[in-house]
Amino acid sequence: MKIACIGAGYVGGPTMAQIALKCPEIEVVVVDINEARIKAWNSDTLPIYEPGLTEVVQQCRGRNLFFSTDTHKHVGEADLVFVSVNTPTKTRGVGAGKAADLTYWEGAARMIASVSKTSKIVIEKSTVPVKTAEAIEKVLRRNCSDPSVHFEILSNPEFLAEGTAMADLENPDRVLIGGKETESGNRAVNVLKSVYQHWIPDERILCANLWSAELSKLTANAFLAQRISSINSISALCEATGADVQQVAHSIGTDSRVGAKFLSASVGFGGSCFQKDILNLVYICEMLGLKQVAEYWHSVVLINDYQKQRFVERIIDAMFNTISGKKIAVLGFAFKKDTGDTRETPALDVCKGLLGDNARLSIYDPKVTREQIFTDLATPKFEWDHPGRKQHQKTDAVSVTTDPYEACNDAHGLAVLTEWDEFKTYDFERIYETMMKPAFIFDGRNLLDHAKLREIGFIVYALGKPLDPFIQKAYS
């Protein structure tokens, strides 16, 4: 058996590496037209950071795991073709700002059809709208010149969390495979199931029809994001009443019906999927005339935007209603710890909000490059996942440093925007001595020891917690 995966990104690379590791008899080739990305996958410095990924790639690469730009050759030879290409939010035209842009998916389907001389199982790995498989099947059938070639479409959505992707692949809660409820569809499902059975128990491999599988991915992300927006909305109420959001979250999280996961209040959710998938879900509901359902799910995104803006306003209000010309140190730019991914990171909107009030920013993140940060800051909303982004000119108002202490030197305030564990180990007495006074810390992740920071002399804003008396006076 030979597997090809179109798309060497955050999903395709790690997933295929895991399959190659667990299925040594299967040849796995990841293909991409991006030569620089493929070159990185074949080097000692992989294009993405994910704990445990490098070790797996190094073990399998050259044995049964390969990375190539020769898409036509390897897709043509494959029995199973995973498609893991971008499905970004449309930026123009009908559905702009909500609907998924399937340009790259359709392009992949046309390419598969054009090079196929044998029948193939084509597997949706990208997050796609409901009924995408139906459209893709039409494209495949109408663009393949060989009438003997048969395509079977499966939906196999990923449920990975960045930062724990390799652990999620090793020990998933479930693997979902959706296929047509026909004899050929069932055969295709069983073929893919046999791959996962190399390391995953049968009871964790769930089978469904195509449409249920496609919708399950959107719904899963919507539910997770909903929990984050829910606790974030309560964090605002906690600040207004003097309650502590962490105590509230712990209290409700001990209820077995609720559970404790995704109840950490923060500056907002980010990543490539949550907002994109919810907006896609909203668009589908609107197109189907489900206005109230669409509005309900859209409110999850609105609360997320509100939380980021609220955090910016807290910073401005606390610092005497002006941050113009003031240096603010930003610790963390990735959307979460243990990843270098900045897609839809809440840090981006917070930084843009601070820059909008003429602040000067000094940014430190242990895994995000200087080039990535400047590119993100100059990229319009929803454009981050579209090819062809160019490096934009740097601004004098932003500096990016590889030294967190340098970032904090002479700063008026410090904003924690990613929950990197290393931030908890810093010498904050040293940081305090180098900052302007009063020295403010705005903890958007409730990561630090706030009592200790106050003993040192910091004015601390902790999201969703009783306000520091100094800050309370600023609001009165």
Salt bridges, closest charged atoms under 4 A:
GLU25 OE2 - HIS198 NE2 2.56
GLU27 OE2 - LYS2 NZ 3.66
GLU77 OE1 - LYS2 NZ 2.47
GLU77 OE2 - LYS73 NZ 3.23
GLU106 OE2 - ARG110 NH2 2.77
GLU137 OE2 - ARG141 NH2 2.61
GLU137 OE1 - LYS180 NZ 2.92
GLU152 OE1 - HIS150 NE2 2.87
GLU158 OE2 - LYS217 NZ 3.29
GLU162 OE2 - ARG343 NH2 3.47
GLU170 OE2 - LYS22 NZ 3.13
GLU183 OE2 - ARG187 NH1 3.28
GLU239 OE1 - ARG310 NH1 2.75
GLU239 OE1 - ARG314 NH2 2.67
ASP244 OD2 - LYS465 NZ 2.94
ASP255 OD2 - ARG257 NH2 2.73
GLU286 OE2 - LYS98 NZ 2.69
GLU295 OE2 - LYS291 NZ 2.64
ASP305 OD1 - LYS308 NZ 3.56
ASP341 OD2 - ARG343 NH2 2.92
ASP349 OD2 - LYS308 NZ 2.68
ASP376 OD1 - ARG389 NH1 3.34
GLU383 OE2 - ARG92 NH2 3.84
GLU419 OE1 - ARG445 NE 3.62
ASP421 OD1 - LYS337 NZ 3.26
ASP421 OD1 - LYS424 NZ 3.74
ASP443 OD2 - HIS450 NE2 2.83
ASP468 OD2 - ARG454 NE 2.98
